[in-house]
Amino acid sequence: MPKDALLAVVFINLALVFYTAGVWWERLAGELRPAHLALFWAGCAADSLGTEMMYRILGHFELSVHGVTGITALALMLVHALWASWVAWRGSPAAKHHFHRFSVFVWTIWLIPYFSGYFLQMKAH
């Protein structure tokens, strides 16, 4: 595997680790905390870097289930991290307590391109 592709895979997998840890730690804690917010942003950054690297390798955007769900999931991650930032600093206690519902939704959507990319790669080899 070329070095660039390996690095892209590392970033995408780091995104999975950071984002999963943030979403499920937040859910188990029962409220949004600054550490969860840091994990959301780390996941978003890692996914952005991995996606950008894969785009550079491919040279274009593919209008496929993987491509469309990937861009949608990345956009949702950004919206999620921005909203989490707002809730953490300005949100009510109720908003901090119920925020996890949106987190789990975005995480679930994010898993679609993650696993479709994994299975597409397995199919190619």
OpenMM code with the backbone's topology and positions (N, CA, C; nanometers):
from openmm import Vec3, app, unit

residues = "MET PRO LYS ASP ALA LEU LEU ALA VAL VAL PHE ILE ASN LEU ALA LEU VAL PHE TYR THR ALA GLY VAL TRP TRP GLU ARG LEU ALA GLY GLU LEU ARG PRO ALA HIS LEU ALA LEU PHE TRP ALA GLY CYS ALA ALA ASP SER LEU GLY THR GLU MET MET TYR ARG ILE LEU GLY HIS PHE GLU LEU SER VAL HIS GLY VAL THR GLY ILE THR ALA LEU ALA LEU MET LEU VAL HIS ALA LEU TRP ALA SER TRP VAL ALA TRP ARG GLY SER PRO ALA ALA LYS HIS HIS PHE HIS ARG PHE SER VAL PHE VAL TRP THR ILE TRP LEU ILE PRO TYR PHE SER GLY TYR PHE LEU GLN MET LYS ALA HIS".split()
positions = [
    Vec3(0.0855, -0.1181, 0.0000),
    Vec3(0.0000, 0.0000, 0.0000),
    Vec3(0.0898, 0.1241, 0.0000),
    Vec3(0.0633, 0.2180, -0.0907),
    Vec3(0.1429, 0.3412, -0.0946),
    Vec3(0.1341, 0.4173, 0.0377),
    Vec3(0.2413, 0.4898, 0.0688),
    Vec3(0.2507, 0.5634, 0.1950),
    Vec3(0.1332, 0.6593, 0.2150),
    Vec3(0.0943, 0.7313, 0.1098),
    Vec3(-0.0172, 0.8269, 0.1208),
    Vec3(-0.1481, 0.7563, 0.1552),
    Vec3(-0.1721, 0.6416, 0.0922),
    Vec3(-0.2950, 0.5662, 0.1191),
    Vec3(-0.2940, 0.5128, 0.2620),
    Vec3(-0.1787, 0.4648, 0.3063),
    Vec3(-0.1670, 0.4140, 0.4428),
    Vec3(-0.1944, 0.5251, 0.5443),
    Vec3(-0.1386, 0.6423, 0.5191),
    Vec3(-0.1604, 0.7556, 0.6090),
    Vec3(-0.3079, 0.7969, 0.6112),
    Vec3(-0.3735, 0.7950, 0.4954),
    Vec3(-0.5164, 0.8273, 0.4886),
    Vec3(-0.5975, 0.7273, 0.5710),
    Vec3(-0.5642, 0.6004, 0.5596),
    Vec3(-0.6343, 0.4967, 0.6368),
    Vec3(-0.6107, 0.5170, 0.7863),
    Vec3(-0.4896, 0.5540, 0.8240),
    Vec3(-0.4596, 0.5801, 0.9655),
    Vec3(-0.5480, 0.6937, 1.0166),
    Vec3(-0.5592, 0.8034, 0.9402),
    Vec3(-0.6419, 0.9162, 0.9839),
    Vec3(-0.7896, 0.8796, 0.9936),
    Vec3(-0.8387, 0.8026, 0.8973),
    Vec3(-0.9794, 0.7615, 0.9021),
    Vec3(-1.0044, 0.6725, 1.0242),
    Vec3(-0.9107, 0.5843, 1.0541),
    Vec3(-0.9267, 0.4990, 1.1716),
    Vec3(-0.9123, 0.5772, 1.3021),
    Vec3(-0.8267, 0.6782, 1.3033),
    Vec3(-0.8188, 0.7668, 1.4203),
    Vec3(-0.9513, 0.8404, 1.4388),
    Vec3(-1.0127, 0.8808, 1.3280),
    Vec3(-1.1436, 0.9454, 1.3358),
    Vec3(-1.2441, 0.8516, 1.4014),
    Vec3(-1.2416, 0.7260, 1.3619),
    Vec3(-1.3326, 0.6280, 1.4224),
    Vec3(-1.3079, 0.6177, 1.5728),
    Vec3(-1.1831, 0.6088, 1.6135),
    Vec3(-1.1496, 0.5958, 1.7559),
    Vec3(-1.1928, 0.7206, 1.8333),
    Vec3(-1.1525, 0.8385, 1.7865),
    Vec3(-1.1857, 0.9629, 1.8569),
    Vec3(-1.3363, 0.9850, 1.8642),
    Vec3(-1.4014, 0.9714, 1.7497),
    Vec3(-1.5445, 1.0016, 1.7437),
    Vec3(-1.6269, 0.9014, 1.8237),
    Vec3(-1.5929, 0.7739, 1.8112),
    Vec3(-1.6629, 0.6703, 1.8876),
    Vec3(-1.6435, 0.6927, 2.0369),
    Vec3(-1.5208, 0.7204, 2.0779),
    Vec3(-1.4937, 0.7454, 2.2202),
    Vec3(-1.5736, 0.8656, 2.2698),
    Vec3(-1.5748, 0.9726, 2.1920),
    Vec3(-1.6486, 1.0920, 2.2331),
    Vec3(-1.7980, 1.0686, 2.2439),
    Vec3(-1.8543, 1.0053, 2.1429),
    Vec3(-1.9997, 0.9822, 2.1402),
    Vec3(-2.0435, 0.8911, 2.2540),
    Vec3(-1.9751, 0.7795, 2.2713),
    Vec3(-2.0209, 0.6832, 2.3721),
    Vec3(-1.9826, 0.7233, 2.5137),
    Vec3(-1.8719, 0.7942, 2.5309),
    Vec3(-1.8364, 0.8458, 2.6636),
    Vec3(-1.9395, 0.9509, 2.7056),
    Vec3(-1.9769, 1.0365, 2.6100),
    Vec3(-2.0798, 1.1376, 2.6386),
    Vec3(-2.2110, 1.0708, 2.6773),
    Vec3(-2.2494, 0.9707, 2.6022),
    Vec3(-2.3764, 0.9014, 2.6307),
    Vec3(-2.3725, 0.8358, 2.7685),
    Vec3(-2.2628, 0.7686, 2.7993),
    Vec3(-2.2509, 0.7033, 2.9303),
    Vec3(-2.2435, 0.8042, 3.0448),
    Vec3(-2.1825, 0.9187, 3.0196),
    Vec3(-2.1729, 1.0228, 3.1224),
    Vec3(-2.3080, 1.0890, 3.1472),
    Vec3(-2.3935, 1.0879, 3.0465),
    Vec3(-2.5263, 1.1468, 3.0617),
    Vec3(-2.5322, 1.2963, 3.0413),
    Vec3(-2.4197, 1.3564, 3.0054),
    Vec3(-2.4177, 1.4996, 2.9750),
    Vec3(-2.2929, 1.5334, 2.8946),
    Vec3(-2.3007, 1.6417, 2.8201),
    Vec3(-2.1895, 1.6869, 2.7379),
    Vec3(-2.0853, 1.7561, 2.8252),
    Vec3(-1.9604, 1.7129, 2.8116),
    Vec3(-1.8492, 1.7716, 2.8876),
    Vec3(-1.7416, 1.8190, 2.7900),
    Vec3(-1.6525, 1.9077, 2.8352),
    Vec3(-1.5464, 1.9576, 2.7465),
    Vec3(-1.4580, 1.8471, 2.6864),
    Vec3(-1.4316, 1.7414, 2.7590),
    Vec3(-1.3487, 1.6324, 2.7050),
    Vec3(-1.4176, 1.5646, 2.5868),
    Vec3(-1.5497, 1.5530, 2.5931),
    Vec3(-1.6240, 1.4942, 2.4812),
    Vec3(-1.6106, 1.5850, 2.3589),
    Vec3(-1.6225, 1.7121, 2.3841),
    Vec3(-1.6107, 1.8110, 2.2775),
    Vec3(-1.4741, 1.8000, 2.2097),
    Vec3(-1.3689, 1.7834, 2.2871),
    Vec3(-1.2336, 1.7687, 2.2306),
    Vec3(-1.2253, 1.6449, 2.1415),
    Vec3(-1.2876, 1.5371, 2.1832),
    Vec3(-1.2878, 1.4147, 2.1020),
    Vec3(-1.3685, 1.4320, 1.9738),
    Vec3(-1.4806, 1.5056, 1.9806),
    Vec3(-1.5589, 1.5320, 1.8586),
    Vec3(-1.4741, 1.6092, 1.7570),
    Vec3(-1.4050, 1.7142, 1.8051),
    Vec3(-1.3230, 1.7945, 1.7146),
    Vec3(-1.2042, 1.7146, 1.6619),
    Vec3(-1.1443, 1.6307, 1.7455),
    Vec3(-1.0325, 1.5467, 1.7002),
    Vec3(-1.0810, 1.4485, 1.5937),
    Vec3(-1.1978, 1.3897, 1.6132),
    Vec3(-1.2545, 1.2985, 1.5142),
    Vec3(-1.2840, 1.3690, 1.3839),
    Vec3(-1.3388, 1.4869, 1.3942),
    Vec3(-1.3717, 1.5656, 1.2741),
    Vec3(-1.2442, 1.6031, 1.1985),
    Vec3(-1.1418, 1.6453, 1.2716),
    Vec3(-1.0143, 1.6821, 1.2083),
    Vec3(-0.9493, 1.5613, 1.1418),
    Vec3(-0.9467, 1.4485, 1.2111),
    Vec3(-0.8857, 1.3276, 1.1553),
    Vec3(-0.9617, 1.2812, 1.0311),
    Vec3(-1.0943, 1.2862, 1.0358),
    Vec3(-1.1736, 1.2455, 0.9197),
    Vec3(-1.1509, 1.3412, 0.8032),
    Vec3(-1.1427, 1.4692, 0.8313),
    Vec3(-1.1171, 1.5682, 0.7259),
    Vec3(-0.9822, 1.5432, 0.6588),
    Vec3(-0.8791, 1.5188, 0.7396),
    Vec3(-0.7462, 1.4916, 0.6840),
    Vec3(-0.7454, 1.3628, 0.6010),
    Vec3(-0.8051, 1.2580, 0.6556),
    Vec3(-0.8102, 1.1312, 0.5823),
    Vec3(-0.8875, 1.1429, 0.4533),
    Vec3(-0.9987, 1.2143, 0.4564),
    Vec3(-1.0811, 1.2334, 0.3368),
    Vec3(-1.0057, 1.3151, 0.2320),
    Vec3(-0.9398, 1.4206, 0.2756),
    Vec3(-0.8617, 1.5036, 0.1832),
    Vec3(-0.7494, 1.4222, 0.1185),
    Vec3(-0.6830, 1.3399, 0.1970),
    Vec3(-0.5749, 1.2573, 0.1425),
    Vec3(-0.6292, 1.1568, 0.0400),
    Vec3(-0.7447, 1.0976, 0.0701),
    Vec3(-0.8038, 1.0024, -0.0248),
    Vec3(-0.8488, 1.0730, -0.1526),
    Vec3(-0.8998, 1.1936, -0.1385),
    Vec3(-0.9388, 1.2727, -0.2556),
    Vec3(-0.8168, 1.2997, -0.3440),
    Vec3(-0.7047, 1.3355, -0.2812),
    Vec3(-0.5820, 1.3632, -0.3579),
    Vec3(-0.5326, 1.2381, -0.4306),
    Vec3(-0.5422, 1.1234, -0.3649),
    Vec3(-0.4984, 0.9984, -0.4263),
    Vec3(-0.5866, 0.9647, -0.5471),
    Vec3(-0.7176, 0.9776, -0.5284),
    Vec3(-0.8124, 0.9441, -0.6344),
    Vec3(-0.8125, 1.0504, -0.7452),
    Vec3(-0.7987, 1.1763, -0.7062),
    Vec3(-0.7938, 1.2858, -0.8036),
    Vec3(-0.9280, 1.3455, -0.8399),
    Vec3(-1.0349, 1.2884, -0.7861),
    Vec3(-1.1683, 1.3421, -0.8135),
    Vec3(-1.2663, 1.2859, -0.7098),
    Vec3(-1.3829, 1.3472, -0.7068),
    Vec3(-1.4896, 1.3017, -0.6182),
    Vec3(-1.5745, 1.2009, -0.6940),
    Vec3(-1.6016, 1.0873, -0.6320),
    Vec3(-1.6874, 0.9871, -0.6950),
    Vec3(-1.8311, 1.0015, -0.6464),
    Vec3(-1.9215, 1.0133, -0.7415),
    Vec3(-2.0636, 1.0206, -0.7094),
    Vec3(-2.1132, 0.8771, -0.6913),
    Vec3(-2.0901, 0.8251, -0.5715),
    Vec3(-2.1264, 0.6878, -0.5366),
    Vec3(-2.1865, 0.6908, -0.3964),
    Vec3(-2.2379, 0.5780, -0.3525),
    Vec3(-2.2917, 0.5709, -0.2164),
    Vec3(-2.1831, 0.6088, -0.1167),
    Vec3(-2.0634, 0.5557, -0.1353),
    Vec3(-1.9535, 0.5861, -0.0439),
    Vec3(-1.9187, 0.7354, -0.0464),
    Vec3(-1.9071, 0.7920, -0.1666),
    Vec3(-1.8706, 0.9327, -0.1785),
    Vec3(-1.9748, 1.0260, -0.1204),
    Vec3(-2.1001, 1.0026, -0.1542),
    Vec3(-2.2081, 1.0906, -0.1078),
    Vec3(-2.2294, 1.0771, 0.0430),
    Vec3(-2.2316, 0.9540, 0.0940),
    Vec3(-2.2487, 0.9380, 0.2393),
    Vec3(-2.1269, 0.9885, 0.3142),
    Vec3(-2.0083, 0.9775, 0.2526),
    Vec3(-1.8873, 1.0276, 0.3168),
    Vec3(-1.8897, 1.1783, 0.3343),
    Vec3(-1.9258, 1.2497, 0.2296),
    Vec3(-1.9337, 1.3965, 0.2384),
    Vec3(-2.0464, 1.4386, 0.3326),
    Vec3(-2.1587, 1.3676, 0.3256),
    Vec3(-2.2702, 1.3971, 0.4158),
    Vec3(-2.2294, 1.3752, 0.5613),
    Vec3(-2.1625, 1.2642, 0.5879),
    Vec3(-2.1200, 1.2333, 0.7245),
    Vec3(-2.0182, 1.3360, 0.7736),
    Vec3(-1.9255, 1.3756, 0.6886),
    Vec3(-1.8262, 1.4762, 0.7281),
    Vec3(-1.8939, 1.6094, 0.7598),
    Vec3(-1.9911, 1.6477, 0.6781),
    Vec3(-2.0658, 1.7711, 0.7046),
    Vec3(-2.1433, 1.7604, 0.8361),
    Vec3(-2.2052, 1.6450, 0.8604),
    Vec3(-2.2777, 1.6251, 0.9864),
    Vec3(-2.1827, 1.6286, 1.1065),
    Vec3(-2.0635, 1.5727, 1.0899),
    Vec3(-1.9639, 1.5775, 1.1986),
    Vec3(-1.9274, 1.7223, 1.2312),
    Vec3(-1.9113, 1.8036, 1.1285),
    Vec3(-1.8777, 1.9445, 1.1502),
    Vec3(-1.9931, 2.0166, 1.2200),
    Vec3(-2.1153, 1.9948, 1.1723),
    Vec3(-2.2334, 2.0542, 1.2370),
    Vec3(-2.2421, 2.0070, 1.3822),
    Vec3(-2.2177, 1.8786, 1.4039),
    Vec3(-2.2229, 1.8204, 1.5377),
    Vec3(-2.1202, 1.8857, 1.6294),
    Vec3(-1.9961, 1.9006, 1.5825),
    Vec3(-1.8909, 1.9606, 1.6645),
    Vec3(-1.9215, 2.1079, 1.6938),
    Vec3(-1.9733, 2.1795, 1.5938),
    Vec3(-2.0101, 2.3204, 1.6160),
    Vec3(-2.1244, 2.3320, 1.7160),
    Vec3(-2.2258, 2.2494, 1.6990),
    Vec3(-2.3392, 2.2530, 1.7909),
    Vec3(-2.2952, 2.2116, 1.9311),
    Vec3(-2.2099, 2.1104, 1.9407),
    Vec3(-2.1586, 2.0674, 2.0710),
    Vec3(-2.0825, 2.1812, 2.1385),
    Vec3(-2.0068, 2.2568, 2.0602),
    Vec3(-1.9333, 2.3710, 2.1154),
    Vec3(-2.0304, 2.4739, 2.1731),
    Vec3(-2.1361, 2.5013, 2.0979),
    Vec3(-2.2362, 2.5975, 2.1447),
    Vec3(-2.3051, 2.5461, 2.2714),
    Vec3(-2.3455, 2.4204, 2.2705),
    Vec3(-2.4144, 2.3621, 2.3861),
    Vec3(-2.3226, 2.3625, 2.5082),
    Vec3(-2.1948, 2.3300, 2.4887),
    Vec3(-2.1005, 2.3237, 2.6011),
    Vec3(-2.0819, 2.4596, 2.6665),
    Vec3(-2.0796, 2.5666, 2.5863),
    Vec3(-2.0535, 2.6980, 2.6434),
    Vec3(-2.1783, 2.7806, 2.6722),
    Vec3(-2.2839, 2.7605, 2.6000),
    Vec3(-2.4032, 2.8450, 2.6166),
    Vec3(-2.5314, 2.7673, 2.6431),
    Vec3(-2.5260, 2.6374, 2.6265),
    Vec3(-2.6475, 2.5575, 2.6359),
    Vec3(-2.6971, 2.5400, 2.7786),
    Vec3(-2.8233, 2.5104, 2.7890),
    Vec3(-2.8856, 2.4867, 2.9193),
    Vec3(-2.8437, 2.3496, 2.9718),
    Vec3(-2.8613, 2.3252, 3.1002),
    Vec3(-2.8340, 2.1908, 3.1532),
    Vec3(-2.9147, 2.0829, 3.0804),
    Vec3(-3.0377, 2.1140, 3.0428),
    Vec3(-3.1199, 2.0168, 2.9698),
    Vec3(-3.0591, 1.9874, 2.8334),
    Vec3(-3.0103, 2.0899, 2.7645),
    Vec3(-2.9475, 2.0705, 2.6337),
    Vec3(-2.8228, 1.9837, 2.6470),
    Vec3(-2.7436, 2.0065, 2.7500),
    Vec3(-2.6232, 1.9253, 2.7728),
    Vec3(-2.6593, 1.7805, 2.8040),
    Vec3(-2.7713, 1.7629, 2.8704),
    Vec3(-2.8155, 1.6283, 2.9081),
    Vec3(-2.8713, 1.5501, 2.7891),
    Vec3(-2.9376, 1.6172, 2.6967),
    Vec3(-3.0037, 1.5486, 2.5848),
    Vec3(-2.9230, 1.5511, 2.4553),
    Vec3(-2.8080, 1.6151, 2.4571),
    Vec3(-2.7284, 1.6298, 2.3358),
    Vec3(-2.6881, 1.4947, 2.2759),
    Vec3(-2.6688, 1.3948, 2.3604),
    Vec3(-2.6207, 1.2642, 2.3137),
    Vec3(-2.7100, 1.2006, 2.2075),
    Vec3(-2.8364, 1.2374, 2.2038),
    Vec3(-2.9257, 1.1787, 2.1025),
    Vec3(-2.8786, 1.2139, 1.9618),
    Vec3(-2.8399, 1.3399, 1.9435),
    Vec3(-2.7890, 1.3825, 1.8133),
    Vec3(-2.6524, 1.3196, 1.7870),
    Vec3(-2.5725, 1.3060, 1.8901),
    Vec3(-2.4394, 1.2463, 1.8754),
    Vec3(-2.4475, 1.1048, 1.8201),
    Vec3(-2.5340, 1.0238, 1.8771),
    Vec3(-2.5476, 0.8851, 1.8333),
    Vec3(-2.5995, 0.8792, 1.6898),
    Vec3(-2.6912, 0.9682, 1.6546),
    Vec3(-2.7427, 0.9744, 1.5175),
    Vec3(-2.6293, 1.0033, 1.4193),
    Vec3(-2.5494, 1.1059, 1.4462),
    Vec3(-2.4403, 1.1429, 1.3552),
    Vec3(-2.3375, 1.0301, 1.3482),
    Vec3(-2.3053, 0.9696, 1.4606),
    Vec3(-2.2088, 0.8590, 1.4638),
    Vec3(-2.2582, 0.7427, 1.3769),
    Vec3(-2.3867, 0.7115, 1.3868),
    Vec3(-2.4442, 0.6026, 1.3078),
    Vec3(-2.4343, 0.6330, 1.1581),
    Vec3(-2.4655, 0.7549, 1.1193),
    Vec3(-2.4547, 0.7955, 0.9791),
    Vec3(-2.3085, 0.7869, 0.9347),
    Vec3(-2.2162, 0.8267, 1.0209),
    Vec3(-2.0736, 0.8250, 0.9880),
    Vec3(-2.0236, 0.6825, 0.9612),
    Vec3(-2.0831, 0.5853, 1.0277),
    Vec3(-2.0398, 0.4471, 1.0088),
    Vec3(-2.0683, 0.3940, 0.8680),
    Vec3(-2.1672, 0.4504, 0.7991),
    Vec3(-2.2015, 0.4036, 0.6640),
    Vec3(-2.0829, 0.4200, 0.5689),
    Vec3(-2.0257, 0.5404, 0.5535),
    Vec3(-1.9105, 0.5508, 0.4634),
    Vec3(-1.7861, 0.4812, 0.5186),
    Vec3(-1.7734, 0.4748, 0.6501),
    Vec3(-1.6580, 0.4047, 0.7066),
    Vec3(-1.6588, 0.2590, 0.6609),
    Vec3(-1.7699, 0.1905, 0.6828),
    Vec3(-1.7763, 0.0489, 0.6474),
    Vec3(-1.7875, 0.0268, 0.4968),
    Vec3(-1.8529, 0.1173, 0.4244),
    Vec3(-1.8593, 0.0990, 0.2787),
    Vec3(-1.7194, 0.1129, 0.2185),
    Vec3(-1.6399, 0.2039, 0.2710),
    Vec3(-1.5011, 0.2169, 0.2242),
    Vec3(-1.4197, 0.0920, 0.2558),
    Vec3(-1.4405, 0.0395, 0.3726),
    Vec3(-1.3718, -0.0827, 0.4135),
    Vec3(-1.4085, -0.2000, 0.3217),
    Vec3(-1.5374, -0.2174, 0.2967),
    Vec3(-1.5810, -0.3281, 0.2123),
    Vec3(-1.5426, -0.3081, 0.0655),
    Vec3(-1.5447, -0.1845, 0.0176),
    Vec3(-1.4999, -0.1580, -0.1186),
    Vec3(-1.3526, -0.1917, -0.1347),
    Vec3(-1.2753, -0.1602, -0.0330),
    Vec3(-1.1314, -0.1902, -0.0382),
    Vec3(-1.1070, -0.3407, -0.0348),
    Vec3(-1.1862, -0.4131, 0.0457),
    Vec3(-1.1724, -0.5575, 0.0510),
    Vec3(-1.2087, -0.6203, -0.0842),
    Vec3(-1.3123, -0.5661, -0.1463),
    Vec3(-1.3587, -0.6183, -0.2759),
    Vec3(-1.2540, -0.5952, -0.3845),
    Vec3(-1.1799, -0.4847, -0.3740),
    Vec3(-1.0799, -0.4493, -0.4752),
    Vec3(-0.9578, -0.5416, -0.4682),
    Vec3(-0.9393, -0.6058, -0.3551),
    Vec3(-0.8190, -0.6905, -0.3406),
    Vec3(-0.8562, -0.8321, -0.3364),
] * unit.nanometer
topology = app.Topology()
chain = topology.addChain("A")
for resn in residues:
    res = topology.addResidue(resn, chain)
    for name in ("N", "CA", "C"):
        topology.addAtom(name, app.Element.getBySymbol(name[0]), res)
